[in-house]
């Protein structure tokens, strides 16, 4: 994402994917995307995209700490999301 137009389109895509059926997820994911997404490296962005592919309830359970994340990249990312 070197050029500003690509970065803008990527951020729009991420914002759209952060819109969920659960208000809690909308708030937490949207806040994280706005504050931290631009600073993630490629592996972290891929891990975030994988989280966004999950259904709402299991994703919320992972963020809330009720369900364990499997890939190691997700552990660190979920910690960042919880802090946002």
Phi and psi in degrees as a GROMACS rama.xvg file:
@    title "Ramachandran Plot"
@    xaxis  label "Phi"
@    yaxis  label "Psi"
@TYPE xy
-83.4167  -38.426  UNK-2
-91.8585  150.689  UNK-3
-60.4679  -34.8103  UNK-4
-66.38  -41.7294  UNK-5
-64.3372  -41.4691  UNK-6
-63.444  -40.9675  UNK-7
-64.3732  -44.5254  UNK-8
-65.4221  -40.3549  UNK-9
-62.031  -42.0915  UNK-10
-67.275  -38.2125  UNK-11
-61.2119  -42.9443  UNK-12
-62.1214  -43.777  UNK-13
-66.0666  -44.3896  UNK-14
-56.9192  -43.986  UNK-15
-63.0114  -42.8045  UNK-16
-69.1412  -23.1768  UNK-17
-77.6083  -12.6508  UNK-18
-74.5541  120.151  UNK-19
-128.008  174.715  UNK-20
-77.408  -23.072  UNK-21
-97.7459  124.612  UNK-22
-56.5181  -38.6164  UNK-23
-58.9622  -42.859  UNK-24
-67.2152  -40.5465  UNK-25
-53.9011  -47.4658  UNK-26
-66.9477  -52.9939  UNK-27
-65.8998  -48.3521  UNK-28
-68.6147  -40.6967  UNK-29
-62.8484  -43.4667  UNK-30
-62.6384  -44.3164  UNK-31
-61.8641  -46.4456  UNK-32
-60.3972  -45.096  UNK-33
-64.7841  -39.5309  UNK-34
-88.1482  -29.8685  UNK-35
-129.32  -18.3474  UNK-36
-58.2386  -42.9176  UNK-37
-60.2283  -26.8418  UNK-38
-91.0819  0.0811974  UNK-39
-77.9044  147.355  UNK-40
-83.3211  177.117  UNK-41
-60.4403  -40.8855  UNK-42
-66.3697  -39.9822  UNK-43
-67.4926  -38.3572  UNK-44
-64.5783  -40.3606  UNK-45
-63.593  -40.4206  UNK-46
-65.6752  -38.9523  UNK-47
-65.246  -43.2371  UNK-48
-59.6432  -39.8285  UNK-49
-63.728  -39.2811  UNK-50
-63.744  -41.017  UNK-51
-67.6007  -19.2558  UNK-52
-76.27  -14.6131  UNK-53
-75.972  152.843  UNK-54
-64.6277  156.106  UNK-55
-56.3088  -51.9689  UNK-56
-64.0002  -47.2796  UNK-57
-63.362  -36.4842  UNK-58
-63.6987  -45.3058  UNK-59
-62.2792  -40.0502  UNK-60
-62.7113  -36.2747  UNK-61
-67.6611  -43.3419  UNK-62
-64.534  -38.8026  UNK-63
-77.9385  -7.99814  UNK-64
85.6994  11.1312  UNK-65
-89.1794  -14.8293  UNK-66
-132.365  132.867  UNK-67
-80.0658  136.89  UNK-68
-76.1428  145.179  UNK-69
-89.898  -63.9172  UNK-70
-66.3995  143.796  UNK-71
-60.4299  -35.6486  UNK-72
-60.7176  -32.7974  UNK-73
-69.2023  -33.4179  UNK-74
-58.3726  -51.9636  UNK-75
-64.5417  -39.795  UNK-76
-66.6157  -41.5179  UNK-77
-63.6826  -35.5389  UNK-78
-61.1562  -43.0105  UNK-79
-64.316  -40.9896  UNK-80
-63.648  -42.5713  UNK-81
-64.1622  -31.6188  UNK-82
-77.8264  -23.6692  UNK-83
